[in-house]
Amino acid sequence: MYCSDIMVKILLVDDNQDFLDILKQGLHAHEVLLANNGLEGVETYIKELPDVVVMDIKMPVMDGIKATKEIIKFNPNAIVIGGTAYTELQKDLFDAGAKFVLIKPFSIDSIEKIIEKHVLKKRPRTGYYK
């Protein structure tokens, strides 16, 4: 059996601390970074270069749509997953550069599936056989 201990660096951007805490706990197998608004998210992205960003839309200081645009301007290949309860804003997130949009409440599993398919499968395979 092939085993791999690949960890992904994930940036979670949301102004709801309880939501961030739940996501962080659910994604504990990965390195998780937190930001409480879009501006913090952009600054953290530039400093840490995470593999994936999970971005809320409605936040103080800078909203998720503007933050997504700034991240995509910095790195056009960034994988931004928009997360929102506002279905009417999905198109705005896609237009800003989000690769995926999940409607809240969404499951940890939905994030893990995107990571598996769009991050881990594109990395060189490392690990060992048991």
N, C-alpha and C positions, 0 to 999 in steps of 0.2 A: 504494500500500500504506500502511495506517495504522500508525504507530509510536508506541510509548509507553514512557516510562522510569519507570514507576510502581514505587516501592519500597515494600515493606510492612515495618513494624516488628514483629519476631517476638521473643517472649520464650521462651527454652528453659529449662525447670526440670528438672534431673535431678542426682542425686548422683554419676553416673558421668562423670568429666571426659572420658574418651576418647570416650564417646558424644556428649557436648556438642560436642567438637571436630569429630567427623565430621559432625554435623548442621550446625554453623556453616559448615564448608567447603562442604557441599552446598547451603546456602542463601545463598551468598555474594552473590547478586544483590540481597539484601535487607539491611536493617539488623537485625542479630541481637544481642540482649541475652542474657546468661547469668546463671543463678542456680543455686546448688548445693543448695538445699533449699527446702521450701515457704515458710518464713518469708521468706527472701530473695526468693522469687518474688512473694509478696504485696507486699512493700515496693517491689520494682522495678516491679511493675505500677502501683501507686498513683503512683509518681514519674514513670514514663515513658509510661504509657498506650499500650502496644503494641496493634497491630491484632489479633494472634493470640498465644495462649499454647499452648505444647506442654508438657504437664505429666506427669511421672512420678508413680507412686503411692507406692511404698515409698522413703522418704527420711528421713534424720535430722532432728531439730529440729521439723519440721512435715511431715506426710505430704501427698501430693498431693490427697487427698480433702478434708481440712480447708482446704488452701490454695485449692482450687477454690471451695469454699463462701465463703471470705473475699473472693475476687475477684468472685464473682457478687453477693455482698452489696454490695460497693462499686459494681459496674457490672453490672446484670442483663443487659445486652446484650453482655457480653464473650464473645469466641469462644475457648473453651478446648477444645483437642484433648488428650484423655487418651492417654497412651501407656503400655502395660503389657504385661508378659509373663504376668500373672496374669489369665487369662480369667474366672475366677470373680469378679473385682472390677470388671468392666465396668459392671454395674448400679449399683454404688456411685458410680462416676464420673459416670454419667448422672444419678443422683439428686442428686449434689452440684452439678450444673449444667453439666457438660461437654456441648458440642454434638456432639462426635464422639469416638470411642474407636478408636485404632489398636492392634493387637496387635504387640508387638515380636517379632522385628525387623520394622520397617516401612521403606518406602522414602521417600526424599526426595520422589519423585514423588507419593506419596500426600498429603503435606503441601501440595505445590504445587497439586494439584488442588483441595483444600479452599480454599486461598487464592484461586485463580482464580475458583471458583464462588461463594464466600461473602464475599469481601472485595472483590476487584477489580471484579466485576460490579455491585456496589452503589455504587461510587464514581462521581462525575461523570467522563465520558470526557474526558481531556485528552491532548494529543499533537499530532502533525502528520501530514500526508500526504506521501508521497514520490512 
